[in-house]
């Protein structure tokens, strides 16, 4: 799908409604686009892990200057509840600027099966002006200028952060101690087990990798891929990835990244996608949630950013108006 945003250069508002195609579709833009000389900058406002079920939260007033709001999950248990809260908290103040919500693990902790939650939340979000992304993409920008393609996925952990050979042990511990299993569901009455997360991770990772390839090929002088996962990427387009889970151990604070006790716990918080950020077609930025502290670092060719809220730790680096230029 394609969302038009206020032109990041001219700041002239242009908007098109969210189309109804599948989550991986990027519809063709009208007219041809010439190769750009420089990327078009976008101001991305991001925040996550608000957990409004634990304590009330109010978004900044006035809102920060931004071109799009990207939320990598953690608003509240219940995906539809999170969509409604975000719409109510914004109160229409975003105007025509896109709002993208990528579910984190918290959004599935109400016991509604993952598939059913998404089936309800995607159309609800569209009706409220919020794009809910699950293994899907949305393009930001004017169709006649270079844009930013947002790739969104929960990216459940694969429990293999310490190597595939140790993933079985990590999953075994998680089966009885991972809180997601106690509260999420893969089907009515069926818990969401660690092997479900590992399977969902494989699908999301494949989508992200294939979509990044499609953006890199479509945006460059390479012609077109046969049957790409994303279509009609234009010259100069770039990619940004938004995930509910962290893509690298480096995104975690030291006490969590290298724990002395319960070393398998780190596998519940992140996966090792460092090669994706180091290789050809790496995204310009990767925004994620579900970590206790904010981070802003560079891994390979990618800037990695998180901005989680923690009411119990005012020193965790959270900034309610955090906006990055990409």
Number of C-alpha atoms within 10 A of each C-alpha: 23 24 25 22 24 22 20 17 9 7 10 10 14 15 17 11 12 17 14 10 10 10 19 20 19 22 16 13 14 8 8 11 14 12 15 14 8 8 15 18 17 22 17 18 22 26 28 28 24 23 21 15 12 10 8 9 14 10 13 11 9 8 13 17 13 21 26 23 20 23 30 32 30 29 29 25 22 22 31 22 16 25 27 16 15 19 18 12 14 17 10 12 13 18 12 19 22 23 23 24 29 28 32 28 24 22 27 26 22 18 23 22 19 20 13 13 17 19 11 12 24 20 16 17 23 16 11 15 21 23 26 28 26 20 22 23 30 26 24 25 27 21 21 14 19 25 29 25 26 23 25 31 29 27 30 28 27 26 30 22 23 16 12 12 10 14 17 15 13 24 24 15 14 21 17 12 12 16 11 22 21 15 16 26 23 19 14 12 11 13 18 22 19 25 17 16 21 19 13 18 20 15 14 21 19 12 21 24 17 16 25 25 21 23 28 23 20 23 23 16 11 9 9 15 14 8 8 16 20 25 20 16 27 26 23 23 24 28 25 22 23 33 28 31 26 28 28 19 21 17 26 21 15 10 10 19 18 15 13 8 9 11 13 22 20 22 24 21 25 27 23 19 16 17 12 20 23 14 12 12 20 25 27 16 24 24 27 34 33 24 24 20 19 23 21 14 13 14 19 14 17 20 18 26 22 29 31 29 27 19 15 7 11 10 10 16 16 21 14 19 18 16 21 15 11 16
